């Protein structure tokens, strides 16, 4: 089905790869495709062409086929090097910095000190660690600092055998974008030419990874704040509920509150705060109040990136579908959106839908030109683009027309526009929902935090400062009494566990199980914990403690959800995955809101629930709207996951 869809979007090109002289290379720890390409005097593109699976990453001891360089230097590599040779003679000399890596992780990977790394790479002291840097791991290695121009582009020197497509793909660009930045290469691509390219690469893989991950706690170095003027009748309780803060956290930002809340006083509150309602919107089935008095138009900007596929004369459609996660995510989202459109037709909704290729990279989208050159005067709402920065560009252009722009997948806060709707709850909202639940239950909140989870500690100290924190030693040492001393009688003791170490998890859960004889105890996690997925941690441990966590989705076994799954499976011959369900949920919710008698923005006083997601929008203090439709789920003793009440 996906192959048929993509064939409609692009012209299919075919090619043949003829045999060539190759050598074999065994990957050693720390090596990257770029480093291997430099070693053999070939391009990364040459390696990817012979080893398609390497585009999704390489593993130690895997064997790569390397085309022989046209240069004079020949590098020999044994297919099966001895362990001794691997550890003593094949030591990596350089390391290309990847997104989210730190100096600490790199020094641990290569067993060197931070002082040695900084001595070999002096620019680290002035520029810090940045993705794309080539770090020298030994004194005689060459460190490469990316050359950045004043307009945020980097410089790439064309190597032998490199192609426009290969370079554009490496930097998350299209060939057209590369040629616009470098008009000199339209006719040919000279070896040694200094190309202007956009900073960064692998954006699409990072985007998919970010979407797949459960909400993560980001590091907080400084709290950005805005001014808020207290209105008549507001109290300390209503303010803390409204901004998702504890009383002590709000007071630490505003010491004058120690004298009481006064009408007209100006408070400092987090910039990403929303006007959370004390009484949440009631869920309503919007399909029961459809109005067709006026025909509406919905536009979907989806990143098929058809020109990128069309320009790739090497990779077949089948091969691309096997390895291109971003394209698969787009097609799955599209298939879910099409199901929503079909459902709207069944309901008799009077609406035109346009689906446009947004041609996206992390920093650019063709949607800007499409809007500038097209007619959007009759458009009532836009879904997309996928990347937050691109959704913001579209919202900026359409803000004067007051056209709602729904960001479908991004969890980033980004810039605020009055017409921008974040349909995916951000990580702060997810965590705040968990704390709101615990406080609503009059809970005594305790957090046991691993030293490596400093970001969680900073979040709690900044925003939930009434939480009692139990620290662990660097070796994850913990004394049961250090937890138990914070327990109170006649209240639920919620214990937040922020550690992924098996031994620590056993200690914490044992302590809580023993305490259940005297106290009310419940285990809580704020983010995904992969250690809990292993059989070593028995599920019975978690169900006995009714482990509770916040989530933006829930399992839905209702008749409506099962009907959707059956219809999707019949049409697409596969079970819908999370992207397909997300495509349905966002599109159907938007279409139902457009089909109401009142304007889109006025439907936000109603919450809706689709197959997996809830949509309960609140106005952001800084402008625009954010979805606070979050579930609180727990593991029950019958081995099922239930929604907490």
SETOR-338236 format. One record per residue (C-alpha): residue number from 1; residue in one letter; x, y, z. Coordinates in nm, 3 decimals, padded with zeros to 5 digits. Layout:
N
   roro   pati         u         v         w
    NUM      A         X         Y         Z
...
end
This chain:
645
   roro   pati         u         v         w
      1      X    00.000    00.000    00.000
      2      X    00.276    00.246    00.097
      3      X    00.469    00.166   -00.218
      4      X    00.160    00.239   -00.426
      5      X    00.109    00.571   -00.246
      6      X    00.464    00.688   -00.298
      7      X    00.460    00.588   -00.666
      8      X    00.174    00.831   -00.713
      9      X    00.380    01.110   -00.559
     10      X    00.701    01.072   -00.761
     11      X    00.832    00.942   -01.094
     12      X    01.003    00.610   -01.046
     13      X    01.362    00.588   -01.162
     14      X    01.555    00.265   -01.193
     15      X    01.924    00.202   -01.200
     16      X    02.183   -00.075   -01.207
     17      X    02.489   -00.101   -00.988
     18      X    02.776   -00.268   -01.168
     19      X    03.044   -00.468   -00.998
     20      X    03.355   -00.288   -00.885
     21      X    03.678   -00.358   -00.700
     22      X    03.622   -00.341   -00.327
     23      X    03.803   -00.403    00.000
     24      X    03.649   -00.511    00.328
     25      X    03.669   -00.303    00.644
     26      X    03.582   -00.421    00.995
     27      X    03.431   -00.145    01.209
     28      X    03.607   -00.067    01.538
     29      X    03.472    00.124    01.838
     30      X    03.427    00.496    01.780
     31      X    03.444    00.488    01.401
     32      X    03.193    00.675    01.186
     33      X    03.112    00.649    00.817
     34      X    03.278    00.988    00.767
     35      X    03.599    00.874    00.937
     36      X    03.608    00.549    00.739
     37      X    03.550    00.740    00.415
     38      X    03.843    00.971    00.495
     39      X    04.063    00.671    00.574
     40      X    04.002    00.507    00.237
     41      X    03.989    00.834    00.041
     42      X    03.630    00.779   -00.073
     43      X    03.307    00.962    00.005
     44      X    03.039    00.856    00.256
     45      X    02.805    00.829   -00.042
     46      X    03.033    00.563   -00.195
     47      X    03.009    00.358    00.124
     48      X    02.633    00.400    00.159
     49      X    02.588    00.289   -00.203
     50      X    02.758   -00.047   -00.135
     51      X    02.625   -00.080    00.221
     52      X    02.265    00.055    00.227
     53      X    02.201   -00.067    00.582
     54      X    02.483    00.155    00.711
     55      X    02.261    00.462    00.667
     56      X    02.076    00.358    00.981
     57      X    02.403    00.318    01.176
     58      X    02.706    00.091    01.199
     59      X    02.806   -00.154    01.471
     60      X    03.142   -00.264    01.605
     61      X    03.281   -00.569    01.418
     62      X    03.039   -00.530    01.126
     63      X    03.207   -00.560    00.784
     64      X    03.169   -00.286    00.523
     65      X    03.247   -00.307    00.153
     66      X    03.468   -00.014    00.052
     67      X    03.529    00.080   -00.314
     68      X    03.898    00.112   -00.397
     69      X    04.004    00.474   -00.414
     70      X    04.120    00.623   -00.742
     71      X    04.411    00.773   -00.550
     72      X    04.758    00.619   -00.515
     73      X    04.730    00.522   -00.152
     74      X    04.592    00.175   -00.089
     75      X    04.466    00.081    00.253
     76      X    04.450   -00.287    00.341
     77      X    04.205   -00.429    00.589
     78      X    04.175   -00.790    00.702
     79      X    03.830   -00.938    00.703
     80      X    03.886   -01.106    01.039
     81      X    04.140   -00.912    01.245
     82      X    04.251   -01.064    01.570
     83      X    04.124   -00.918    01.895
     84      X    04.478   -00.805    01.970
     85      X    04.503   -00.613    01.645
     86      X    04.162   -00.458    01.695
     87      X    04.244   -00.319    02.035
     88      X    04.604   -00.211    01.978
     89      X    04.643   -00.106    01.617
     90      X    04.296   -00.009    01.500
     91      X    04.233    00.269    01.752
     92      X    04.017    00.552    01.619
     93      X    04.204    00.883    01.583
     94      X    03.905    01.110    01.533
     95      X    03.542    01.129    01.639
     96      X    03.258    01.317    01.469
     97      X    03.032    01.478    01.729
     98      X    02.671    01.365    01.705
     99      X    02.363    01.550    01.835
    100      X    02.310    01.519    02.214
    101      X    02.663    01.390    02.282
    102      X    02.858    01.544    02.571
    103      X    03.227    01.576    02.656
    104      X    03.171    01.327    02.936
    105      X    03.017    01.061    02.708
    106      X    03.296    01.100    02.451
    107      X    03.576    01.074    02.709
    108      X    03.415    00.759    02.852
    109      X    03.375    00.608    02.505
    110      X    03.747    00.641    02.427
    111      X    03.883    00.616    02.783
    112      X    04.058    00.954    02.774
    113      X    04.037    01.252    03.007
    114      X    03.853    01.575    02.935
    115      X    04.183    01.762    02.972
    116      X    04.341    01.547    02.697
    117      X    04.041    01.600    02.470
    118      X    04.049    01.978    02.518
    119      X    04.428    01.988    02.466
    120      X    04.388    01.809    02.131
    121      X    04.095    02.034    02.035
    122      X    04.160    02.391    02.160
    123      X    03.842    02.529    02.001
    124      X    03.633    02.336    02.256
    125      X    03.721    02.594    02.522
    126      X    03.588    02.882    02.313
    127      X    03.311    02.726    02.104
    128      X    03.204    02.437    02.322
    129      X    03.093    02.100    02.186
    130      X    02.885    02.118    01.867
    131      X    02.741    01.852    01.632
    132      X    02.954    01.807    01.321
    133      X    03.289    01.882    01.483
    134      X    03.567    01.630    01.408
    135      X    03.754    01.583    01.737
    136      X    04.116    01.470    01.750
    137      X    04.151    01.181    01.995
    138      X    04.531    01.160    01.960
    139      X    04.797    01.428    01.940
    140      X    04.885    01.354    01.577
    141      X    04.523    01.350    01.456
    142      X    04.364    01.643    01.276
    143      X    04.072    01.819    01.442
    144      X    03.818    01.987    01.216
    145      X    03.607    02.274    01.337
    146      X    03.305    02.336    01.111
    147      X    03.342    02.667    00.927
    148      X    03.029    02.872    00.987
    149      X    02.929    03.181    00.796
    150      X    02.747    03.475    00.950
    151      X    02.411    03.364    00.810
    152      X    02.412    03.030    00.991
    153      X    02.547    02.818    00.708
    154      X    02.849    02.590    00.713
    155      X    03.114    02.531    00.447
    156      X    03.166    02.191    00.285
    157      X    03.462    02.118    00.058
    158      X    03.366    01.898   -00.238
    159      X    03.557    01.569   -00.237
    160      X    03.630    01.337   -00.534
    161      X    03.325    01.128   -00.638
    162      X    03.082    01.337   -00.430
    163      X    02.752    01.427   -00.594
    164      X    02.506    01.712   -00.539
    165      X    02.248    01.466   -00.414
    166      X    02.489    01.301   -00.171
    167      X    02.596    01.636   -00.024
    168      X    02.240    01.771   -00.006
    169      X    02.119    01.457    00.170
    170      X    02.404    01.474    00.421
    171      X    02.296    01.822    00.532
    172      X    01.919    01.766    00.523
    173      X    01.870    01.972    00.205
    174      X    01.729    01.925   -00.143
    175      X    01.943    01.964   -00.457
    176      X    01.742    02.277   -00.545
    177      X    01.823    02.433   -00.206
    178      X    02.192    02.348   -00.250
    179      X    02.202    02.509   -00.595
    180      X    02.022    02.823   -00.473
    181      X    02.289    02.868   -00.206
    182      X    02.562    02.792   -00.461
    183      X    02.457    02.907   -00.812
    184      X    02.812    02.834   -00.937
    185      X    02.747    02.457   -00.927
    186      X    02.432    02.449   -01.141
    187      X    02.631    02.330   -01.444
    188      X    02.896    02.117   -01.269
    189      X    03.041    02.030   -00.927
    190      X    03.416    02.109   -00.915
    191      X    03.632    01.905   -00.676
    192      X    03.760    02.129   -00.395
    193      X    03.479    02.385   -00.433
    194      X    03.374    02.544   -00.101
    195      X    02.999    02.485   -00.081
    196      X    02.762    02.673    00.147
    197      X    02.543    02.421    00.330
    198      X    02.299    02.440    00.617
    199      X    02.424    02.349    00.960
    200      X    02.350    02.004    01.097
    201      X    02.232    01.674    00.950
    202      X    02.026    01.367    01.033
    203      X    01.733    01.591    01.131
    204      X    01.472    01.348    01.007
    205      X    01.605    01.057    01.216
    206      X    01.619    01.281    01.525
    207      X    01.260    01.394    01.463
    208      X    01.132    01.036    01.444
    209      X    01.329    00.943    01.755
    210      X    01.188    01.242    01.945
    211      X    00.833    01.154    01.847
    212      X    00.872    00.787    01.940
    213      X    01.013    00.867    02.284
    214      X    00.783    00.924    02.576
    215      X    00.802    01.273    02.730
    216      X    01.153    01.344    02.851
    217      X    01.262    01.591    03.116
    218      X    01.486    01.853    02.962
    219      X    01.763    02.027    03.151
    220      X    01.671    02.361    03.304
    221      X    01.951    02.610    03.343
    222      X    01.740    02.924    03.373
    223      X    01.367    02.978    03.405
    224      X    01.237    03.217    03.138
    225      X    00.956    03.427    03.282
    226      X    00.680    03.663    03.178
    227      X    00.481    03.916    03.379
    228      X    00.127    03.831    03.488
    229      X   -00.111    04.072    03.661
    230      X   -00.328    03.923    03.936
    231      X   -00.701    03.960    03.871
    232      X   -00.984    04.014    04.115
    233      X   -01.078    03.701    04.307
    234      X   -00.760    03.505    04.228
    235      X   -00.601    03.318    04.516
    236      X   -00.274    03.140    04.582
    237      X   -00.450    02.810    04.517
    238      X   -00.601    02.921    04.186
    239      X   -00.269    03.069    04.069
    240      X   -00.070    02.755    04.146
    241      X   -00.331    02.545    03.965
    242      X   -00.338    02.785    03.672
    243      X    00.037    02.784    03.613
    244      X    00.117    02.427    03.719
    245      X    00.346    02.536    04.004
    246      X    00.372    02.451    04.370
    247      X    00.308    02.729    04.620
    248      X    00.674    02.735    04.723
    249      X    00.790    02.749    04.358
    250      X    00.561    03.043    04.280
    251      X    00.672    03.217    04.599
    252      X    01.040    03.165    04.518
    253      X    00.982    03.348    04.189
    254      X    00.777    03.614    04.368
    255      X    00.890    03.667    04.731
    256      X    00.625    03.937    04.778
    257      X    00.362    03.661    04.784
    258      X    00.472    03.585    05.140
    259      X    00.262    03.890    05.231
    260      X   -00.039    03.746    05.050
    261      X   -00.201    03.766    04.705
    262      X   -00.325    04.112    04.611
    263      X   -00.530    04.221    04.313
    264      X   -00.320    04.410    04.056
    265      X    00.019    04.284    04.173
    266      X    00.257    04.173    03.895
    267      X    00.394    03.821    03.919
    268      X    00.678    03.645    03.743
    269      X    00.559    03.315    03.593
    270      X    00.725    03.065    03.353
    271      X    00.706    03.182    02.992
    272      X    00.568    02.847    02.876
    273      X    00.281    02.854    03.125
    274      X   -00.075    02.819    02.999
    275      X   -00.401    02.937    03.147
    276      X   -00.491    02.598    03.289
    277      X   -00.851    02.583    03.403
    278      X   -00.936    02.485    03.758
    279      X   -01.226    02.286    03.617
    280      X   -01.121    02.096    03.306
    281      X   -01.344    02.099    03.000
    282      X   -01.601    01.826    02.980
    283      X   -01.544    01.574    02.703
    284      X   -01.794    01.617    02.422
    285      X   -01.865    01.412    02.112
    286      X   -01.831    01.687    01.850
    287      X   -01.980    01.462    01.582
    288      X   -02.321    01.518    01.744
    289      X   -02.323    01.894    01.676
    290      X   -02.209    01.924    01.313
    291      X   -02.320    02.229    01.116
    292      X   -02.292    02.249    00.736
    293      X   -02.408    02.608    00.692
    294      X   -02.078    02.700    00.530
    295      X   -01.837    02.490    00.326
    296      X   -01.494    02.485    00.493
    297      X   -01.142    02.418    00.364
    298      X   -00.863    02.229    00.541
    299      X   -00.502    02.220    00.416
    300      X   -00.252    01.951    00.519
    301      X    00.119    02.020    00.470
    302      X    00.289    01.678    00.478
    303      X    00.664    01.622    00.413
    304      X    00.661    01.365    00.132
    305      X    00.976    01.536   -00.004
    306      X    00.894    01.406   -00.351
    307      X    01.171    01.598   -00.529
    308      X    01.429    01.442   -00.298
    309      X    01.304    01.096   -00.391
    310      X    01.283    01.185   -00.758
    311      X    01.645    01.301   -00.764
    312      X    01.769    00.980   -00.602
    313      X    01.853    00.757   -00.898
    314      X    02.031    00.498   -00.682
    315      X    01.779    00.392   -00.418
    316      X    01.466    00.209   -00.530
    317      X    01.127    00.284   -00.379
    318      X    01.129   -00.052   -00.197
    319      X    01.475    00.012   -00.049
    320      X    01.379    00.362    00.059
    321      X    01.068    00.235    00.234
    322      X    01.281   -00.016    00.425
    323      X    01.523    00.239    00.569
    324      X    01.368    00.588    00.551
    325      X    01.190    00.619    00.886
    326      X    01.084    00.977    00.828
    327      X    00.917    00.893    00.496
    328      X    00.743    00.594    00.652
    329      X    00.619    00.812    00.937
    330      X    00.485    01.065    00.685
    331      X    00.306    00.798    00.482
    332      X    00.157    00.641    00.794
    333      X    00.036    00.981    00.916
    334      X   -00.109    01.042    00.569
    335      X   -00.292    00.709    00.570
    336      X   -00.444    00.793    00.908
    337      X   -00.546    01.139    00.786
    338      X   -00.715    00.981    00.484
    339      X   -00.916    00.761    00.722
    340      X   -01.026    01.076    00.905
    341      X   -01.133    01.236    00.576
    342      X   -01.333    00.924    00.489
    343      X   -01.498    00.931    00.833
    344      X   -01.588    01.298    00.787
    345      X   -01.753    01.215    00.454
    346      X   -01.962    00.945    00.622
    347      X   -02.080    01.206    00.874
    348      X   -02.175    01.438    00.587
    349      X   -01.924    01.710    00.678
    350      X   -01.915    01.975    00.405
    351      X   -01.542    02.036    00.359
    352      X   -01.271    02.064    00.094
    353      X   -00.930    01.916    00.180
    354      X   -00.602    02.001    00.008
    355      X   -00.292    01.788    00.073
    356      X    00.034    01.962   -00.021
    357      X    00.394    01.836   -00.012
    358      X    00.573    02.062    00.238
    359      X    00.921    01.960    00.112
    360      X    01.073    01.985    00.461
    361      X    01.414    01.988    00.618
    362      X    01.465    02.099    00.976
    363      X    01.509    02.466    00.885
    364      X    01.317    02.503    00.558
    365      X    00.989    02.418    00.391
    366      X    00.836    02.487    00.053
    367      X    00.509    02.564    00.236
    368      X    00.625    02.925    00.269
    369      X    00.644    02.967   -00.109
    370      X    00.323    02.772   -00.163
    371      X    00.134    03.012    00.064
    372      X    00.300    03.321   -00.086
    373      X    00.217    03.213   -00.442
    374      X   -00.116    03.041   -00.376
    375      X   -00.465    03.129   -00.267
    376      X   -00.536    03.072    00.102
    377      X   -00.816    03.328    00.134
    378      X   -01.076    03.053    00.176
    379      X   -00.865    02.830    00.402
    380      X   -01.014    02.773    00.748
    381      X   -00.732    02.570    00.909
    382      X   -00.391    02.421    00.832
    383      X   -00.235    02.103    00.974
    384      X    00.145    02.095    00.953
    385      X    00.425    02.123    00.867
    386      X    00.584    01.858    01.089
    387      X    00.893    02.044    01.214
    388      X    00.813    02.306    01.478
    389      X    01.022    02.582    01.317
    390      X    00.837    02.528    00.988
    391      X    00.496    02.529    01.156
    392      X    00.596    02.860    01.314
    393      X    00.687    03.005    00.972
    394      X    00.347    02.908    00.834
    395      X    00.169    03.044    01.143
    396      X    00.359    03.372    01.108
    397      X    00.246    03.416    00.746
    398      X   -00.116    03.321    00.817
    399      X   -00.149    03.507    01.149
    400      X   -00.287    03.820    00.982
    401      X   -00.564    03.606    00.829
    402      X   -00.629    03.445    01.169
    403      X   -00.606    03.097    01.015
    404      X   -00.542    02.827    01.279
    405      X   -00.219    02.633    01.221
    406      X   -00.208    02.300    01.404
    407      X    00.138    02.160    01.478
    408      X    00.067    01.784    01.463
    409      X    00.372    01.613    01.612
    410      X    00.625    01.848    01.770
    411      X    00.666    01.862    02.147
    412      X    00.879    02.178    02.128
    413      X    00.752    02.504    02.272
    414      X    00.924    02.730    02.021
    415      X    00.790    03.074    01.936
    416      X    00.433    03.176    02.009
    417      X    00.182    03.301    01.754
    418      X   -00.183    03.378    01.825
    419      X   -00.295    03.125    01.561
    420      X   -00.053    02.841    01.647
    421      X   -00.199    02.533    01.816
    422      X    00.036    02.276    01.972
    423      X   -00.164    01.954    01.945
    424      X    00.109    01.746    02.113
    425      X    00.136    01.825    02.487
    426      X    00.484    01.950    02.576
    427      X    00.701    01.780    02.837
    428      X    00.634    02.043    03.104
    429      X    00.259    02.000    03.065
    430      X    00.296    01.622    03.096
    431      X    00.498    01.647    03.417
    432      X    00.273    01.917    03.560
    433      X   -00.031    01.696    03.501
    434      X    00.126    01.424    03.715
    435      X    00.195    01.668    03.999
    436      X   -00.157    01.814    03.967
    437      X   -00.297    01.464    04.010
    438      X   -00.084    01.389    04.317
    439      X   -00.181    01.718    04.482
    440      X   -00.548    01.667    04.398
    441      X   -00.522    01.344    04.598
    442      X   -00.368    01.540    04.888
    443      X   -00.057    01.332    04.836
    444      X    00.274    01.350    05.017
    445      X    00.525    01.371    04.730
    446      X    00.875    01.221    04.758
    447      X    01.132    01.192    04.477
    448      X    01.425    00.948    04.474
    449      X    01.667    01.083    04.214
    450      X    01.977    00.927    04.059
    451      X    02.276    01.165    04.015
    452      X    02.251    01.115    03.638
    453      X    01.894    01.247    03.646
    454      X    01.998    01.599    03.737
    455      X    01.751    01.749    03.489
    456      X    01.460    01.598    03.685
    457      X    01.608    01.732    04.007
    458      X    01.636    02.081    03.857
    459      X    01.279    02.067    03.726
    460      X    01.143    01.969    04.068
    461      X    01.351    02.232    04.247
    462      X    01.234    02.503    04.007
    463      X    00.866    02.415    03.971
    464      X    00.767    02.158    04.235
    465      X    00.983    02.270    04.524
    466      X    00.751    02.134    04.795
    467      X    00.860    01.783    04.688
    468      X    01.086    01.601    04.933
    469      X    01.401    01.493    04.746
    470      X    01.602    01.183    04.840
    471      X    01.940    01.182    04.669
    472      X    02.152    00.883    04.577
    473      X    02.527    00.850    04.591
    474      X    02.732    00.831    04.271
    475      X    02.722    00.453    04.312
    476      X    02.343    00.469    04.348
    477      X    02.364    00.386    04.716
    478      X    02.041    00.433    04.909
    479      X    01.931    00.364    05.262
    480      X    01.570    00.255    05.307
    481      X    01.534    00.479    05.611
    482      X    01.617    00.787    05.400
    483      X    01.293    00.727    05.210
    484      X    01.082    00.602    05.496
    485      X    01.157    00.903    05.716
    486      X    00.952    01.119    05.477
    487      X    00.639    00.898    05.490
    488      X    00.327    01.028    05.663
    489      X    00.023    00.847    05.799
    490      X   -00.332    00.884    05.662
    491      X   -00.218    01.028    05.326
    492      X   -00.105    00.866    05.004
    493      X    00.274    00.875    04.980
    494      X    00.363    00.916    04.613
    495      X    00.726    00.815    04.552
    496      X    00.876    00.934    04.224
    497      X    01.148    00.697    04.103
    498      X    01.408    00.864    03.879
    499      X    01.667    00.594    03.815
    500      X    01.727    00.336    03.543
    501      X    01.971    00.120    03.741
    502      X    01.837   -00.225    03.814
    503      X    01.985   -00.245    04.163
    504      X    01.843    00.092    04.261
    505      X    01.500   -00.001    04.127
    506      X    01.503   -00.321    04.335
    507      X    01.600   -00.126    04.646
    508      X    01.330    00.138    04.597
    509      X    01.052   -00.109    04.517
    510      X    01.151   -00.337    04.807
    511      X    01.144   -00.040    05.043
    512      X    00.799    00.065    04.922
    513      X    00.655   -00.286    04.941
    514      X    00.776   -00.324    05.298
    515      X    00.634    00.018    05.388
    516      X    00.288   -00.079    05.260
    517      X    00.229   -00.260    05.589
    518      X    00.217    00.077    05.769
    519      X    00.161    00.343    05.501
    520      X   -00.033    00.416    05.185
    521      X    00.231    00.405    04.911
    522      X    00.223    00.443    04.534
    523      X    00.514    00.434    04.286
    524      X    00.539    00.712    04.023
    525      X    00.760    00.768    03.717
    526      X    00.772    01.092    03.517
    527      X    00.934    00.961    03.200
    528      X    01.000    00.642    03.008
    529      X    01.218    00.393    03.194
    530      X    01.349    00.121    02.963
    531      X    01.485   -00.086    03.252
    532      X    01.128   -00.162    03.357
    533      X    01.067   -00.334    03.022
    534      X    01.310   -00.615    03.100
    535      X    01.195   -00.940    03.260
    536      X    01.444   -00.889    03.542
    537      X    01.198   -00.639    03.692
    538      X    00.887   -00.848    03.756
    539      X    00.560   -00.689    03.647
    540      X    00.408   -00.797    03.978
    541      X    00.638   -00.550    04.156
    542      X    00.495   -00.261    03.957
    543      X    00.132   -00.372    03.978
    544      X    00.151   -00.423    04.354
    545      X    00.272   -00.063    04.390
    546      X    00.019    00.053    04.126
    547      X    00.292    00.234    03.935
    548      X    00.146    00.557    03.797
    549      X    00.268    00.772    03.509
    550      X    00.151    01.053    03.276
    551      X    00.091    00.980    02.908
    552      X   -00.032    01.165    02.599
    553      X   -00.200    00.849    02.468
    554      X   -00.396    00.562    02.614
    555      X   -00.501    00.215    02.503
    556      X   -00.856    00.231    02.375
    557      X   -01.066   -00.084    02.347
    558      X   -01.395    00.096    02.287
    559      X   -01.620   -00.009    01.998
    560      X   -01.533    00.311    01.809
    561      X   -01.158    00.243    01.838
    562      X   -01.200   -00.120    01.729
    563      X   -01.412   -00.006    01.436
    564      X   -01.133    00.230    01.328
    565      X   -00.874   -00.048    01.351
    566      X   -01.086   -00.285    01.144
    567      X   -01.152   -00.022    00.876
    568      X   -00.785    00.078    00.861
    569      X   -00.670   -00.283    00.836
    570      X   -00.919   -00.352    00.559
    571      X   -00.806   -00.050    00.357
    572      X   -00.430   -00.065    00.417
    573      X   -00.376   -00.438    00.484
    574      X   -00.182   -00.361    00.805
    575      X   -00.265   -00.274    01.165
    576      X   -00.242    00.104    01.227
    577      X    00.075    00.212    01.410
    578      X    00.116    00.517    01.634
    579      X    00.178    00.753    01.341
    580      X   -00.132    00.639    01.154
    581      X   -00.345    00.677    01.467
    582      X   -00.194    01.021    01.530
    583      X   -00.273    01.122    01.172
    584      X   -00.634    01.017    01.223
    585      X   -00.673    01.178    01.565
    586      X   -00.531    01.521    01.477
    587      X   -00.709    01.542    01.141
    588      X   -01.047    01.420    01.265
    589      X   -01.043    01.646    01.570
    590      X   -00.959    01.947    01.350
    591      X   -01.231    01.863    01.097
    592      X   -01.492    01.820    01.370
    593      X   -01.402    02.156    01.525
    594      X   -01.424    02.324    01.184
    595      X   -01.766    02.165    01.134
    596      X   -01.916    02.332    01.443
    597      X   -02.150    02.631    01.427
    598      X   -01.903    02.857    01.607
    599      X   -01.551    02.961    01.496
    600      X   -01.261    02.719    01.553
    601      X   -01.114    02.915    01.845
    602      X   -01.448    02.914    02.028
    603      X   -01.464    02.534    02.016
    604      X   -01.168    02.520    02.255
    605      X   -01.399    02.534    02.555
    606      X   -01.483    02.176    02.460
    607      X   -01.248    01.882    02.504
    608      X   -01.262    01.590    02.263
    609      X   -01.124    01.239    02.265
    610      X   -01.032    01.039    01.956
    611      X   -00.879    00.691    01.917
    612      X   -00.570    00.743    02.135
    613      X   -00.546    01.115    02.210
    614      X   -00.735    01.377    02.405
    615      X   -00.755    01.737    02.283
    616      X   -00.808    01.989    02.563
    617      X   -00.657    02.319    02.453
    618      X   -00.556    02.601    02.688
    619      X   -00.441    02.950    02.593
    620      X   -00.068    03.008    02.646
    621      X    00.041    03.311    02.843
    622      X    00.293    03.397    02.569
    623      X    00.035    03.352    02.290
    624      X   -00.123    03.068    02.098
    625      X   -00.265    02.748    02.240
    626      X   -00.132    02.421    02.380
    627      X   -00.302    02.086    02.426
    628      X   -00.321    01.975    02.788
    629      X   -00.506    01.656    02.708
    630      X   -00.299    01.420    02.923
    631      X   -00.387    01.086    03.078
    632      X   -00.277    00.962    03.419
    633      X   -00.242    00.584    03.392
    634      X   -00.149    00.313    03.640
    635      X   -00.064   -00.057    03.650
    636      X   -00.346   -00.243    03.823
    637      X   -00.316   -00.570    04.013
    638      X   -00.511   -00.755    03.740
    639      X   -00.211   -00.685    03.508
    640      X   -00.395   -00.421    03.306
    641      X   -00.326   -00.050    03.259
    642      X   -00.613    00.169    03.375
    643      X   -00.686    00.540    03.373
    644      X   -00.661    00.700    03.717
    645      X   -00.969    00.880    03.839
end
